[in-house]
Structures are given as C-alpha cells and as structure tokens.
C-alpha cells in the first residue's frame, strides 16, 4: 500500500464532500497529515477510514456515523465547534484552528 | 493530588496532547487506549462514555470530575495548577 498516494486520494475525495458543507481542511498541515495517516491505517484495518478520535463499537449504525468525513452526522455539534471532533476539518471562515477547543456534545446548546 | 485516569485512542492526536499535558506537569495518570483494549473492556468504556453523553476521546477523569475532549485549561483548574 502506498500510504502517501492513498492520503492524496482521500484529500481529493474529501474535498468534494466537505466543500459544499461549508468546511475545509484544517490549515494546520502537521495535524492534517497526521490524521490522514491514521485514517489510511484505519482503512487498512477496518476497510473504512473511520474518525481517529471516536470509538468504533462494532454496531454498524453507530460506526457508520464515524466514517470520515462524518460532518453530516454531527452537523449541529460541529457547526457549534466550527470544527469536526478530530479537527481534520474546520469551517471555511476559520483561520486559527488552535483557537477552537473540542466541546463535548453535552455542552452544545439544543435547538 | 487528585487521581487522574483517562480513556484514549492510539490514533487520536488530542489524546496524545492530553497525555503530554499531564506528563509535562508531572501529574501521574492511568490510561487505556480503547482501540487496543479487549472487547469486554471496550464495552465497559463505552458504557462510561454513554453515561456522560460523551461521543469521543479523550475521556479524562480527574478525581470525581470528567472532562471530555482536550481541555488543558479545565485540567489546570481541576488540579489547581
């Protein structure tokens, strides 16, 4: 497996998915590269590029909501944080991703 | 010093930052990497996450308090650093 080639392929595919959602890759290139590397590894292990920061349980309905890009399944949560949980994607108006903390779902206002 | 334990993922950069935070502040901690744990342990961890409506890692317990997500300011506050 050519990991670098697979990472470039994921970038190509993900860009087409997240752009219409109002998101983009994090400007933090080091974090982006690390996360993509983890996802290629997860894809090799599980057959699917799961989120590197959320638990896979073996329960299909749950796990499918963690397939990257998982933004559509967590829209309100991520829009509130202006980033996804692992930080691979941020809202398109974000310039300083370091200023965006992980906020637990329990602290996200409802409605 | 309050006891610190956490559930993490070996693939998660925020979990690595969390471990590094406590190490750099000389705070001892226990951890379990969820993805490297056996199935029974994973189920126990998921029950704890669900009880706190936590959907991701790091899941840090400082004394009786739980912090979900990388939050160094909260760690410092809870530890009085």
Backbone of each chain as ProteinMPNN parsed JSONL, in Angstrom:
{"seq_chain_A": "XXXXXXXXXXXXXXXXXXXXXXXXXXXXXXXXXXXXXXXXXXXXXXXXXXXXXXXXXXXXXXXXXXXXXXXXXXXXXXXXXXXXXXXXXXXXXXXXXXXXXXXXXXXXXXX", "coords_chain_A": {"N_chain_A": [[0.835, -1.184, 0.0], [0.653, 2.128, -0.949], [1.044, 4.597, 1.099], [1.221, 7.425, 1.003], [0.124, 8.003, -1.492], [-2.447, 7.082, -1.084], [-3.293, 8.861, 0.893], [-3.315, 11.245, -0.588], [-5.375, 10.63, -2.319], [-7.532, 10.436, -0.567], [-7.671, 13.103, 0.257], [-8.426, 14.305, -2.138], [-10.95, 13.146, -2.557], [-12.304, 13.782, -0.146], [-12.339, 16.567, -0.234], [-14.238, 17.187, -2.167], [-16.503, 16.391, -0.835], [-16.676, 17.855, 1.598], [-16.551, 20.576, 0.95], [-19.035, 21.624, -0.189], [-20.409, 21.503, 2.195], [-19.575, 23.58, 3.628], [-17.153, 23.429, 4.851], [-13.572, 23.006, 5.267], [-10.219, 21.676, 4.847], [-8.193, 21.562, 7.794], [-6.046, 24.34, 8.38], [-3.777, 23.655, 9.697], [-1.164, 21.997, 8.805], [0.459, 19.95, 9.76], [-1.14, 18.589, 11.627], [-3.209, 17.821, 9.893], [-1.836, 16.055, 8.163], [-1.028, 14.078, 9.952], [-3.514, 13.08, 10.862], [-4.643, 12.126, 8.468], [-2.861, 10.111, 7.916], [-3.405, 8.381, 10.038], [-5.989, 7.695, 9.324], [-5.66, 6.318, 6.925], [-4.423, 4.075, 7.95], [-6.494, 3.11, 9.577], [-8.317, 2.535, 7.614], [-7.028, 0.481, 6.308], [-7.109, -1.426, 8.334], [-9.841, -1.683, 9.029], [-11.223, -1.431, 6.713], [-12.511, 0.846, 6.159], [-12.224, 4.409, 6.283], [-12.287, 5.415, 9.287], [-13.101, 7.909, 11.807], [-10.31, 9.12, 13.592], [-10.579, 9.72, 16.275], [-12.838, 8.904, 17.602], [-14.932, 6.373, 19.095], [-15.084, 3.107, 17.72], [-17.582, 0.752, 17.685], [-18.476, -1.621, 16.684], [-21.09, -1.841, 16.269], [-23.045, -1.41, 13.616], [-24.765, 0.752, 12.738], [-24.051, 2.808, 14.441], [-21.274, 2.998, 14.006], [-21.125, 3.715, 11.316], [-21.685, 6.377, 11.397], [-19.325, 7.477, 11.911], [-17.629, 7.438, 9.829], [-15.235, 9.0, 7.961], [-15.654, 11.803, 5.741], [-17.284, 12.751, 8.647], [-19.007, 14.773, 9.145], [-21.784, 15.342, 8.238], [-23.309, 13.748, 9.97], [-23.065, 14.822, 12.414], [-23.761, 17.446, 12.507], [-24.889, 19.742, 13.91], [-23.38, 19.754, 16.25], [-20.713, 19.992, 15.296], [-20.863, 22.333, 13.804], [-21.287, 24.112, 15.868], [-18.84, 23.939, 17.216], [-17.274, 24.797, 15.182], [-15.6, 23.127, 13.891], [-14.613, 19.725, 13.156], [-14.746, 16.715, 15.231], [-12.176, 15.481, 15.384], [-10.671, 17.423, 14.248], [-9.756, 17.526, 11.66], [-11.214, 18.847, 9.763], [-12.366, 22.203, 9.377], [-14.61, 25.023, 9.769], [-15.172, 27.056, 6.864], [-14.543, 29.736, 7.264], [-12.633, 29.787, 9.201], [-9.462, 30.691, 10.449], [-7.628, 30.329, 12.423], [-7.088, 27.492, 13.706], [-6.141, 26.52, 16.156], [-7.411, 27.92, 18.073], [-9.789, 26.731, 18.51], [-11.453, 24.806, 20.648], [-12.094, 21.312, 21.578], [-15.426, 20.614, 22.14], [-17.577, 19.012, 24.273], [-20.466, 17.027, 23.345], [-22.466, 17.196, 25.218], [-22.339, 19.775, 26.086], [-23.266, 21.355, 24.103], [-25.583, 23.679, 22.995], [-29.097, 22.968, 22.733], [-31.336, 22.873, 19.937]], "CA_chain_A": [[0.0, 0.0, 0.0], [1.377, 3.404, -0.994], [0.291, 5.42, 2.037], [1.149, 8.815, 0.54], [-0.817, 8.067, -2.616], [-3.81, 6.932, -0.53], [-3.622, 10.114, 1.573], [-3.689, 12.219, -1.622], [-6.689, 10.232, -2.844], [-8.531, 10.824, 0.442], [-7.799, 14.56, 0.188], [-9.192, 14.61, -3.36], [-12.347, 12.724, -2.35], [-12.907, 14.519, 0.96], [-12.556, 17.966, -0.611], [-15.51, 17.254, -2.901], [-17.618, 16.164, 0.097], [-16.806, 18.855, 2.667], [-16.68, 21.959, 0.461], [-20.429, 22.062, -0.206], [-20.938, 21.554, 3.562], [-19.06, 24.801, 4.26], [-15.946, 23.101, 5.609], [-12.316, 22.852, 4.524], [-9.188, 21.02, 5.658], [-7.53, 22.436, 8.749], [-4.803, 24.952, 7.907], [-2.653, 23.036, 10.427], [-0.721, 20.937, 7.882], [1.002, 18.819, 10.522], [-2.295, 17.845, 12.152], [-3.877, 17.23, 8.729], [-1.047, 14.92, 7.68], [-1.085, 13.02, 10.973], [-4.854, 12.483, 10.876], [-4.819, 11.352, 7.236], [-2.048, 8.892, 8.093], [-4.174, 7.483, 10.922], [-7.169, 7.211, 8.605], [-5.215, 5.275, 5.986], [-4.215, 2.894, 8.781], [-7.812, 2.594, 9.985], [-8.938, 1.973, 6.409], [-6.389, -0.823, 6.071], [-7.509, -2.335, 9.418], [-11.286, -1.896, 9.084], [-11.81, -1.337, 5.378], [-13.187, 2.139, 6.069], [-11.452, 5.44, 7.005], [-13.032, 5.934, 10.429], [-12.546, 9.039, 12.545], [-9.278, 8.621, 14.505], [-10.771, 10.196, 17.647], [-14.116, 8.472, 18.153], [-14.899, 4.912, 19.296], [-15.785, 2.151, 16.851], [-18.17, -0.187, 18.643], [-18.917, -2.867, 16.039], [-22.52, -1.681, 15.971], [-22.913, -0.781, 12.29], [-25.46, 2.042, 12.632], [-23.218, 3.787, 15.165], [-19.954, 3.156, 13.375], [-21.243, 4.394, 10.019], [-21.716, 7.837, 11.612], [-17.946, 7.906, 12.196], [-16.83, 7.32, 8.614], [-14.8, 10.334, 7.544], [-15.957, 12.919, 6.608], [-18.513, 12.393, 9.384], [-19.702, 16.043, 9.418], [-23.244, 15.347, 8.11], [-23.969, 13.02, 11.071], [-22.815, 15.556, 13.67], [-23.78, 18.802, 11.965], [-25.107, 20.803, 14.908], [-22.231, 19.715, 17.159], [-19.513, 20.509, 14.64], [-21.079, 23.747, 13.463], [-21.099, 24.866, 17.112], [-17.399, 23.989, 17.484], [-16.63, 25.311, 13.961], [-14.595, 22.104, 13.523], [-15.085, 18.375, 13.471], [-14.178, 16.317, 16.519], [-10.721, 15.233, 15.337], [-10.004, 18.649, 13.809], [-9.277, 17.456, 10.276], [-11.961, 19.853, 9.012], [-12.855, 23.376, 10.095], [-15.492, 25.842, 8.953], [-14.358, 27.733, 5.833], [-14.11, 31.066, 7.717], [-11.643, 29.633, 10.28], [-8.052, 30.887, 10.06], [-6.781, 29.917, 13.548], [-7.71, 26.282, 14.258], [-5.705, 26.277, 17.536], [-8.314, 28.631, 18.992], [-11.074, 26.021, 18.548], [-11.356, 23.621, 21.515], [-13.109, 20.253, 21.486], [-16.526, 20.869, 23.066], [-18.4, 17.796, 24.332], [-21.847, 17.136, 22.874], [-23.329, 17.549, 26.348], [-22.252, 21.227, 26.315], [-23.752, 22.042, 22.908], [-26.974, 24.097, 23.191], [-30.079, 22.275, 21.887], [-32.335, 23.637, 19.155]], "C_chain_A": [[0.881, 1.249, 0.0], [0.587, 4.4, -0.149], [0.14, 6.853, 1.53], [0.141, 8.973, -0.591], [-2.249, 7.981, -2.091], [-4.233, 8.205, 0.202], [-4.05, 11.172, 0.559], [-5.075, 11.899, -2.18], [-7.791, 10.629, -1.866], [-8.751, 12.338, 0.409], [-8.676, 14.946, -0.995], [-10.677, 14.318, -3.136], [-13.011, 13.582, -1.284], [-13.232, 15.962, 0.572], [-13.909, 18.132, -1.29], [-16.703, 17.11, -1.954], [-17.786, 17.347, 1.05], [-17.013, 20.279, 2.161], [-18.129, 22.425, 0.404], [-21.04, 22.166, 1.191], [-20.451, 22.797, 4.297], [-17.816, 24.577, 5.098], [-14.736, 23.029, 4.675], [-11.35, 22.09, 5.414], [-8.603, 22.044, 6.632], [-6.286, 23.057, 8.122], [-3.565, 24.379, 8.597], [-2.178, 21.805, 9.656], [-0.206, 19.706, 8.629], [-0.125, 17.938, 11.063], [-3.015, 17.12, 11.004], [-3.145, 15.965, 8.275], [-1.12, 13.757, 8.656], [-2.432, 12.306, 10.939], [-5.089, 11.633, 9.632], [-4.04, 10.038, 7.327], [-2.797, 7.882, 8.969], [-5.358, 6.89, 10.162], [-6.797, 6.15, 7.575], [-4.988, 3.972, 6.757], [-5.531, 2.26, 9.2], [-8.521, 1.949, 8.793], [-8.348, 0.593, 6.124], [-6.889, -1.854, 7.086], [-8.993, -2.703, 9.32], [-11.963, -1.856, 7.715], [-12.483, -0.006, 5.121], [-12.346, 3.179, 6.825], [-12.271, 6.061, 8.127], [-12.34, 7.152, 11.034], [-11.528, 8.504, 13.549], [-9.521, 8.959, 15.978], [-12.109, 9.801, 18.267], [-14.176, 6.947, 18.167], [-15.702, 4.117, 18.273], [-16.3, 1.059, 17.773], [-18.509, -1.55, 18.031], [-20.395, -2.837, 15.737], [-22.606, -0.811, 14.718], [-23.539, 0.61, 12.227], [-24.643, 3.127, 13.317], [-21.937, 4.055, 14.394], [-20.035, 3.896, 12.04], [-21.307, 5.915, 10.197], [-20.317, 8.38, 11.894], [-17.044, 7.719, 10.993], [-16.501, 8.73, 8.144], [-15.176, 10.561, 6.08], [-17.295, 12.694, 7.331], [-19.375, 13.62, 9.714], [-21.222, 15.944, 9.326], [-23.974, 14.699, 9.287], [-23.855, 13.785, 12.388], [-22.898, 17.05, 13.414], [-23.903, 19.873, 13.04], [-23.899, 20.905, 15.851], [-21.017, 20.376, 16.519], [-19.685, 21.972, 14.239], [-20.854, 24.618, 14.704], [-19.617, 25.03, 17.439], [-16.623, 24.684, 16.368], [-15.496, 24.383, 13.507], [-15.228, 20.755, 13.732], [-14.331, 17.887, 14.7], [-12.668, 16.136, 16.449], [-9.948, 16.446, 14.827], [-9.464, 18.597, 12.399], [-9.952, 18.524, 9.423], [-12.41, 20.979, 9.936], [-13.812, 24.137, 9.186], [-14.63, 26.678, 8.018], [-13.876, 29.11, 6.268], [-13.034, 30.99, 8.811], [-10.226, 29.85, 9.747], [-7.111, 30.389, 11.161], [-7.369, 28.684, 14.233], [-7.314, 26.018, 15.709], [-6.648, 26.916, 18.547], [-9.633, 27.892, 19.181], [-10.97, 24.772, 19.414], [-12.368, 22.537, 21.127], [-14.156, 20.55, 22.545], [-17.412, 19.629, 23.11], [-19.835, 18.062, 23.905], [-22.769, 17.614, 23.997], [-23.329, 19.055, 26.625], [-22.714, 22.031, 25.106], [-25.223, 22.411, 23.111], [-27.915, 23.367, 22.238], [-30.911, 23.285, 21.112], [-31.726, 24.833, 18.459]], "O_chain_A": [[1.753, 1.4, 0.856], [-0.403, 4.974, -0.604], [-0.943, 7.432, 1.617], [-0.602, 9.953, -0.642], [-3.143, 8.684, -2.56], [-5.4, 8.592, 0.142], [-5.01, 11.907, 0.787], [-5.853, 12.806, -2.477], [-8.852, 11.101, -2.275], [-9.886, 12.803, 0.52], [-9.554, 15.801, -0.879], [-11.542, 15.124, -3.477], [-14.132, 14.057, -1.468], [-14.253, 16.514, 0.982], [-14.635, 19.091, -1.027], [-17.782, 17.636, -2.225], [-18.908, 17.795, 1.288], [-17.591, 21.106, 2.867], [-18.439, 23.51, 0.895], [-22.061, 22.828, 1.373], [-20.848, 23.051, 5.434], [-17.458, 25.4, 5.939], [-14.876, 22.996, 3.453], [-11.621, 21.879, 6.596], [-8.53, 23.235, 6.33], [-5.549, 22.377, 7.409], [-2.441, 24.589, 8.141], [-2.714, 20.71, 9.826], [-0.405, 18.572, 8.194], [-0.074, 16.711, 10.97], [-3.381, 15.952, 11.131], [-3.769, 14.932, 8.033], [-1.256, 12.601, 8.255], [-2.49, 11.077, 10.982], [-5.664, 10.548, 9.718], [-4.505, 8.993, 6.872], [-2.819, 6.686, 8.678], [-5.69, 5.718, 10.339], [-7.541, 5.189, 7.376], [-5.323, 2.893, 6.27], [-5.678, 1.038, 9.185], [-9.23, 0.953, 8.94], [-9.061, -0.338, 5.749], [-7.074, -3.021, 6.743], [-9.369, -3.861, 9.5], [-13.136, -2.206, 7.582], [-12.968, 0.256, 4.02], [-11.81, 2.876, 7.891], [-12.883, 7.113, 7.942], [-11.154, 7.392, 10.804], [-11.817, 7.556, 14.279], [-8.755, 8.531, 16.841], [-12.475, 10.3, 19.331], [-13.539, 6.296, 17.339], [-16.861, 4.427, 18.0], [-15.536, 0.499, 18.559], [-18.792, -2.51, 18.748], [-20.906, -3.706, 15.03], [-22.281, 0.375, 14.754], [-22.919, 1.545, 11.721], [-24.557, 4.249, 12.817], [-21.568, 5.206, 14.162], [-19.111, 4.624, 11.678], [-21.019, 6.66, 9.261], [-20.135, 9.581, 12.091], [-15.824, 7.829, 11.112], [-17.396, 9.553, 7.953], [-15.046, 9.654, 5.259], [-18.319, 12.471, 6.685], [-20.347, 13.522, 10.464], [-21.91, 16.409, 10.235], [-25.118, 15.049, 9.578], [-24.496, 13.417, 13.373], [-22.182, 17.832, 14.039], [-23.106, 20.81, 13.076], [-23.459, 22.0, 16.2], [-20.369, 21.223, 17.134], [-18.741, 22.757, 14.33], [-20.303, 25.715, 14.611], [-19.178, 26.094, 17.877], [-15.483, 25.107, 16.556], [-14.56, 24.808, 12.83], [-16.255, 20.637, 14.4], [-13.399, 18.541, 15.166], [-11.949, 16.579, 17.345], [-8.725, 16.505, 14.952], [-8.779, 19.526, 11.97], [-9.355, 19.047, 8.481], [-12.776, 20.762, 11.092], [-13.825, 23.922, 7.974], [-13.481, 26.979, 8.34], [-12.903, 29.619, 5.711], [-12.576, 32.025, 9.295], [-9.837, 29.273, 8.732], [-5.953, 30.066, 10.895], [-8.073, 28.813, 15.235], [-8.061, 25.36, 16.434], [-6.692, 26.524, 19.713], [-10.502, 28.354, 19.919], [-10.442, 23.761, 18.953], [-13.358, 22.804, 20.446], [-13.823, 20.721, 23.718], [-17.951, 19.231, 22.077], [-20.356, 19.164, 24.073], [-23.731, 18.344, 23.756], [-24.215, 19.558, 27.316], [-22.57, 23.254, 25.082], [-26.037, 21.527, 23.377], [-27.582, 23.164, 21.07], [-31.157, 24.399, 21.573], [-32.43, 25.57, 17.768]]}, "seq_chain_B": "XXXXXXXXXXXXXXXXXXXXXXXXXXXXXXXXXXXXXXXXXXXXXXXXXXXXXXXXXXXXXXXXXXXXXXXXXXXXXXXXX", "coords_chain_B": {"N_chain_B": [[-2.895, 15.055, 45.744], [-5.252, 14.849, 43.148], [-6.604, 11.813, 41.724], [-5.836, 10.814, 38.417], [-7.252, 9.509, 35.56], [-7.675, 8.087, 32.287], [-9.44, 7.518, 29.201], [-8.459, 6.751, 25.986], [-7.476, 7.007, 22.49], [-5.267, 5.288, 20.375], [-4.854, 6.385, 17.937], [-5.487, 9.034, 18.038], [-4.707, 12.439, 17.929], [-5.31, 14.375, 19.842], [-5.623, 12.973, 22.128], [-2.99, 12.221, 22.531], [-1.883, 14.726, 22.983], [-3.155, 15.265, 25.386], [-2.122, 13.321, 27.126], [0.514, 14.181, 27.038], [0.256, 16.677, 28.227], [-0.311, 16.087, 30.974], [1.963, 14.636, 31.607], [3.939, 16.581, 31.232], [3.382, 18.223, 33.313], [4.089, 16.757, 35.431], [2.153, 15.071, 36.474], [0.908, 12.127, 37.629], [-0.764, 9.523, 35.785], [-3.315, 7.146, 34.8], [-4.08, 5.208, 31.899], [-6.199, 3.896, 29.273], [-5.964, 2.761, 26.075], [-8.541, 2.732, 24.008], [-8.879, 1.531, 21.487], [-7.029, -0.465, 21.472], [-7.784, -2.149, 23.395], [-9.348, -5.11, 24.925], [-12.479, -6.706, 23.955], [-14.383, -6.797, 26.035], [-13.465, -4.841, 27.778], [-13.678, -2.655, 26.103], [-16.455, -2.471, 25.887], [-17.124, -1.818, 28.51], [-15.9, 0.668, 28.721], [-17.339, 2.091, 26.788], [-19.837, 2.141, 28.022], [-19.348, 3.867, 30.115], [-18.732, 6.198, 28.698], [-21.177, 6.646, 27.376], [-22.806, 7.136, 29.578], [-22.049, 9.654, 30.251], [-22.771, 11.035, 28.082], [-20.799, 11.242, 26.213], [-19.133, 11.409, 23.144], [-16.706, 11.089, 22.013], [-13.073, 10.825, 22.207], [-10.33, 12.451, 23.916], [-11.246, 11.013, 27.112], [-11.343, 12.062, 30.181], [-10.824, 11.492, 33.607], [-10.726, 13.292, 36.489], [-10.188, 13.111, 39.711], [-13.39, 13.188, 40.935], [-14.451, 14.401, 38.775], [-15.276, 14.677, 35.261], [-13.791, 15.19, 32.129], [-14.396, 15.775, 28.828], [-12.831, 15.591, 25.755], [-9.964, 17.472, 24.582], [-8.792, 19.653, 26.903], [-6.94, 21.719, 28.29], [-7.077, 23.965, 29.992], [-9.183, 23.379, 31.687], [-8.205, 21.083, 32.895], [-6.096, 22.182, 34.366], [-7.511, 23.847, 36.088], [-9.032, 21.995, 37.578], [-7.032, 20.595, 38.828], [-5.804, 22.485, 40.223], [-3.511, 23.799, 39.31]], "CA_chain_B": [[-3.132, 15.209, 44.309], [-6.379, 14.042, 42.654], [-6.246, 10.715, 40.808], [-6.169, 11.093, 37.017], [-7.273, 8.341, 34.662], [-8.296, 8.513, 31.025], [-9.62, 6.613, 28.063], [-7.892, 7.421, 24.827], [-7.319, 6.19, 21.279], [-3.868, 5.385, 19.937], [-4.835, 7.118, 16.661], [-6.027, 10.384, 18.239], [-3.674, 13.403, 18.314], [-5.733, 15.126, 21.03], [-5.311, 12.069, 23.238], [-1.54, 12.328, 22.732], [-1.664, 16.041, 23.621], [-3.638, 15.157, 26.766], [-1.091, 12.573, 27.878], [1.702, 15.044, 27.133], [-0.037, 17.738, 29.199], [-0.139, 15.594, 32.35], [3.385, 14.271, 31.769], [4.758, 17.801, 31.353], [3.094, 18.831, 34.622], [4.462, 15.746, 36.424], [0.947, 14.518, 37.11], [0.772, 10.713, 37.251], [-2.104, 9.184, 35.276], [-3.528, 5.841, 34.18], [-4.869, 5.342, 30.666], [-6.474, 2.728, 28.444], [-6.259, 3.043, 24.671], [-9.767, 1.974, 23.7], [-8.776, 0.72, 20.267], [-6.096, -1.574, 21.715], [-8.309, -2.932, 24.522], [-10.174, -6.255, 24.548], [-13.875, -6.346, 23.707], [-15.094, -6.569, 27.301], [-13.025, -3.53, 28.27], [-14.278, -1.647, 25.224], [-17.874, -2.335, 26.251], [-17.175, -1.099, 29.796], [-15.55, 2.06, 28.428], [-18.466, 2.715, 26.071], [-20.914, 2.386, 28.99], [-18.976, 5.091, 30.85], [-18.89, 7.338, 27.784], [-22.617, 6.87, 27.158], [-23.379, 7.695, 30.816], [-21.701, 11.078, 30.276], [-23.119, 11.556, 26.748], [-19.537, 11.537, 25.524], [-19.129, 10.732, 21.846], [-15.353, 10.912, 21.512], [-11.95, 10.81, 23.143], [-10.022, 11.861, 25.214], [-12.244, 10.999, 28.179], [-10.429, 12.182, 31.321], [-11.454, 11.58, 34.928], [-9.833, 13.927, 37.465], [-10.994, 12.935, 40.926], [-14.76, 12.8, 40.583], [-14.879, 15.166, 37.603], [-14.969, 14.118, 33.939], [-13.58, 16.184, 31.072], [-14.441, 15.116, 27.512], [-12.135, 16.447, 24.804], [-8.71, 18.048, 25.084], [-9.145, 20.925, 27.545], [-5.903, 21.962, 29.287], [-7.495, 24.966, 30.99], [-10.039, 22.662, 32.653], [-7.313, 20.201, 33.669], [-5.361, 23.023, 35.33], [-8.474, 24.309, 37.093], [-9.412, 20.874, 38.456], [-5.858, 20.146, 39.593], [-5.261, 23.62, 40.965], [-2.133, 24.088, 38.834]], "C_chain_B": [[-4.268, 14.288, 43.873], [-5.878, 12.939, 41.709], [-6.711, 11.071, 39.403], [-6.141, 9.794, 36.235], [-7.986, 8.76, 33.387], [-8.459, 7.347, 30.066], [-9.219, 7.387, 26.823], [-7.946, 6.489, 23.622], [-5.878, 6.362, 20.816], [-3.742, 6.199, 18.653], [-5.182, 8.598, 16.816], [-4.954, 11.366, 18.703], [-4.024, 14.175, 19.58], [-5.51, 14.279, 22.274], [-3.819, 12.13, 23.54], [-1.203, 13.652, 23.416], [-2.075, 15.964, 25.094], [-2.621, 14.426, 27.627], [0.137, 13.456, 28.084], [1.479, 16.152, 28.151], [0.244, 17.246, 30.622], [1.32, 15.206, 32.603], [4.22, 15.525, 32.0], [4.504, 18.527, 32.67], [3.377, 17.848, 35.769], [3.265, 15.221, 37.212], [0.821, 13.055, 36.682], [-0.648, 10.419, 36.761], [-2.122, 7.737, 34.784], [-4.277, 6.083, 32.868], [-5.13, 3.978, 30.053], [-6.736, 3.245, 27.034], [-7.397, 2.122, 24.245], [-9.551, 1.028, 22.52], [-7.843, -0.483, 20.445], [-6.598, -2.495, 22.825], [-9.121, -4.13, 24.023], [-11.645, -5.839, 24.529], [-14.632, -6.028, 24.996], [-14.739, -5.195, 27.866], [-13.622, -2.426, 27.418], [-15.737, -1.424, 25.614], [-18.017, -1.553, 27.561], [-16.877, 0.382, 29.564], [-16.715, 2.769, 27.748], [-19.619, 3.014, 27.025], [-20.619, 3.664, 29.778], [-19.144, 6.327, 29.971], [-20.364, 7.676, 27.616], [-23.248, 7.539, 28.387], [-23.119, 9.195, 30.898], [-22.039, 11.756, 28.935], [-21.865, 11.984, 25.987], [-19.499, 10.74, 24.233], [-17.727, 10.475, 21.327], [-14.336, 10.925, 22.628], [-11.146, 12.085, 22.95], [-11.151, 12.022, 26.22], [-11.444, 10.942, 29.472], [-11.227, 12.286, 32.61], [-10.413, 12.134, 35.885], [-10.585, 13.943, 38.789], [-12.364, 12.441, 40.531], [-15.261, 13.512, 39.327], [-14.458, 14.471, 36.305], [-14.829, 15.262, 32.947], [-13.52, 15.419, 29.752], [-13.834, 16.066, 26.491], [-10.911, 17.057, 25.446], [-8.985, 19.446, 25.616], [-8.156, 21.256, 28.664], [-6.289, 22.975, 30.355], [-8.317, 24.295, 32.086], [-9.184, 21.73, 33.516], [-6.615, 21.01, 34.755], [-6.28, 23.461, 36.454], [-8.784, 23.197, 38.096], [-8.253, 20.402, 39.328], [-5.26, 21.256, 40.438], [-3.846, 23.942, 40.567], [-1.992, 25.562, 38.468]], "O_chain_B": [[-4.262, 13.097, 44.183], [-4.884, 13.101, 41.002], [-7.823, 11.561, 39.208], [-5.146, 9.069, 36.24], [-8.805, 9.679, 33.401], [-7.735, 6.353, 30.111], [-9.603, 8.543, 26.645], [-8.396, 5.347, 23.715], [-5.335, 7.466, 20.865], [-2.65, 6.654, 18.313], [-5.174, 9.339, 15.834], [-4.348, 11.161, 19.754], [-3.128, 14.587, 20.317], [-5.239, 14.809, 23.351], [-3.429, 12.094, 24.707], [-0.356, 13.705, 24.307], [-1.408, 16.54, 25.953], [-2.3, 14.867, 28.731], [0.725, 13.478, 29.166], [2.408, 16.531, 28.865], [0.95, 17.907, 31.383], [1.844, 15.426, 33.696], [5.104, 15.538, 32.857], [5.315, 19.349, 33.096], [2.97, 18.067, 36.91], [3.337, 14.966, 38.414], [0.646, 12.774, 35.496], [-1.615, 10.994, 37.261], [-1.092, 7.179, 34.406], [-5.023, 7.055, 32.746], [-4.383, 3.027, 30.279], [-7.624, 4.071, 26.824], [-7.235, 0.906, 24.137], [-9.982, -0.125, 22.546], [-7.877, -1.416, 19.642], [-5.951, -3.485, 23.166], [-9.531, -4.176, 22.863], [-12.009, -4.77, 25.018], [-15.431, -5.093, 25.035], [-15.604, -4.477, 28.369], [-14.027, -1.384, 27.934], [-16.193, -0.282, 25.662], [-18.92, -0.729, 27.703], [-17.53, 1.248, 30.146], [-17.041, 3.907, 28.086], [-20.307, 4.021, 26.865], [-21.524, 4.445, 30.071], [-19.628, 7.365, 30.423], [-20.759, 8.839, 27.701], [-24.117, 8.401, 28.253], [-23.876, 9.925, 31.538], [-21.645, 12.896, 28.687], [-21.874, 12.951, 25.226], [-19.794, 9.545, 24.221], [-17.541, 9.754, 20.346], [-14.666, 11.021, 23.81], [-11.271, 12.737, 21.913], [-11.901, 12.998, 26.201], [-10.919, 9.886, 29.827], [-12.179, 13.061, 32.705], [-9.353, 11.539, 36.078], [-11.526, 14.719, 38.958], [-12.498, 11.408, 39.875], [-16.374, 13.253, 38.869], [-13.441, 13.779, 36.249], [-15.643, 16.186, 32.925], [-12.692, 14.524, 29.582], [-14.267, 17.212, 26.371], [-10.811, 17.158, 26.668], [-9.372, 20.332, 24.855], [-8.475, 21.099, 29.843], [-5.87, 22.851, 31.505], [-8.163, 24.606, 33.267], [-9.411, 21.606, 34.719], [-6.545, 20.592, 35.911], [-5.897, 23.454, 37.624], [-8.798, 23.425, 39.306], [-8.459, 19.878, 40.423], [-4.357, 21.037, 41.245], [-3.045, 24.328, 41.419], [-0.917, 25.995, 38.052]]}, "name": "protein", "num_of_chains": 2, "seq": "XXXXXXXXXXXXXXXXXXXXXXXXXXXXXXXXXXXXXXXXXXXXXXXXXXXXXXXXXXXXXXXXXXXXXXXXXXXXXXXXXXXXXXXXXXXXXXXXXXXXXXXXXXXXXXXXXXXXXXXXXXXXXXXXXXXXXXXXXXXXXXXXXXXXXXXXXXXXXXXXXXXXXXXXXXXXXXXXXXXXXXXXXXXXXXXX"}
